[in-house]
Amino acid sequence: MTDLKLTKWDAADHLQTEEDIVLYLEACLEENDPTLLAAALGDIARARGMAQLARDTGLTREGLYKALSADGNPSLATIMKVMAALGVRLHAEIVTPRAAG
């Protein structure tokens, strides 16, 4: 029997291109879950470099790690600063309501 070595999967390791980042962010936004959005932005930030993001947003690295963690609860202002620094933005679209019944 061989020894099986497992490593923790990290989304940040798979966000190599701008397209990877946009597709990941779009998938997370479709879930309409603010916690998932914050965590996804944290993954993207780690893939790009948290120290640079801190400089670009004027926020501390520690504050970004905390706000963009699965347990974080960033303000909308923080989300908008992070997204602007990452070069991505939210957009709105009309959602067809589900039929009652």
C-alpha positions as CSV (number, residue, x, y, z in Angstrom):
1,M,0.0,0.0,0.0
2,T,1.3,3.4,-0.9
3,D,1.2,6.4,1.4
4,L,-1.4,8.9,0.2
5,K,-0.4,12.5,0.7
6,L,-3.2,15.1,0.6
7,T,-2.8,18.8,0.3
8,K,-5.4,21.4,1.1
9,W,-7.0,22.7,-2.1
10,D,-6.7,26.5,-2.5
11,A,-8.6,28.4,-5.2
12,A,-5.9,31.0,-5.2
13,D,-3.5,28.5,-6.7
14,H,-5.8,28.1,-9.8
15,L,-6.4,31.8,-10.5
16,Q,-3.6,32.2,-13.0
17,T,-5.1,34.5,-15.7
18,E,-7.5,37.4,-15.8
19,E,-10.1,35.1,-17.4
20,D,-9.7,32.6,-14.5
21,I,-10.4,35.4,-12.1
22,V,-13.4,36.8,-13.9
23,L,-15.0,33.3,-14.4
24,Y,-14.4,32.5,-10.7
25,L,-15.8,35.8,-9.5
26,E,-18.9,35.5,-11.8
27,A,-19.6,32.0,-10.5
28,C,-19.4,33.2,-7.0
29,L,-21.6,36.2,-7.7
30,E,-24.3,33.9,-9.2
31,E,-24.7,32.3,-5.7
32,N,-25.9,35.7,-4.3
33,D,-24.0,34.9,-1.0
34,P,-22.1,37.8,0.5
35,T,-19.9,35.5,2.5
36,L,-18.9,33.6,-0.6
37,L,-18.2,36.9,-2.4
38,A,-15.9,38.1,0.4
39,A,-14.1,34.7,0.4
40,A,-13.7,34.8,-3.4
41,L,-12.2,38.2,-3.3
42,G,-9.8,37.0,-0.6
43,D,-8.8,34.1,-2.9
44,I,-8.3,36.5,-5.8
45,A,-6.4,38.9,-3.6
46,R,-4.0,36.1,-2.4
47,A,-3.5,35.0,-6.0
48,R,-2.6,38.6,-7.0
49,G,-0.6,39.5,-3.8
50,M,-2.2,40.7,-0.6
51,A,0.6,43.2,0.1
52,Q,0.1,45.0,-3.2
53,L,-3.6,45.0,-2.7
54,A,-3.2,46.6,0.7
55,R,-1.1,49.3,-0.9
56,D,-3.6,49.8,-3.7
57,T,-6.6,50.1,-1.4
58,G,-5.0,51.9,1.5
59,L,-6.1,49.2,3.9
60,T,-3.8,47.0,6.1
61,R,-2.9,43.5,5.0
62,E,-4.2,42.2,8.3
63,G,-7.5,44.0,7.8
64,L,-7.8,42.6,4.3
65,Y,-7.1,39.1,5.4
66,K,-9.7,39.4,8.2
67,A,-12.4,41.1,6.0
68,L,-11.9,38.8,3.1
69,S,-11.9,35.5,5.0
70,A,-14.9,33.1,5.2
71,D,-15.6,34.6,8.7
72,G,-15.2,38.2,7.6
73,N,-18.0,40.7,7.1
74,P,-16.5,43.5,5.0
75,S,-18.4,46.7,4.4
76,L,-19.6,47.5,0.9
77,A,-17.0,50.3,0.8
78,T,-14.2,47.7,1.4
79,I,-15.7,45.4,-1.2
80,M,-15.7,48.3,-3.7
81,K,-12.1,49.3,-2.9
82,V,-10.9,45.8,-3.3
83,M,-12.7,45.2,-6.6
84,A,-11.5,48.5,-8.0
85,A,-7.9,47.6,-7.0
86,L,-8.3,44.2,-8.6
87,G,-9.6,45.8,-11.8
88,V,-13.0,44.1,-11.7
89,R,-16.5,45.5,-11.0
90,L,-20.0,44.4,-10.2
91,H,-22.8,44.8,-12.6
92,A,-26.5,44.6,-12.4
93,E,-28.9,42.6,-14.5
94,I,-32.6,42.0,-14.5
95,V,-33.5,38.6,-12.9
96,T,-36.7,37.0,-14.0
97,P,-38.7,36.3,-10.9
98,R,-39.6,32.6,-10.2
99,A,-43.1,31.6,-10.8
100,A,-45.1,31.3,-7.5
101,G,-46.6,28.0,-6.8
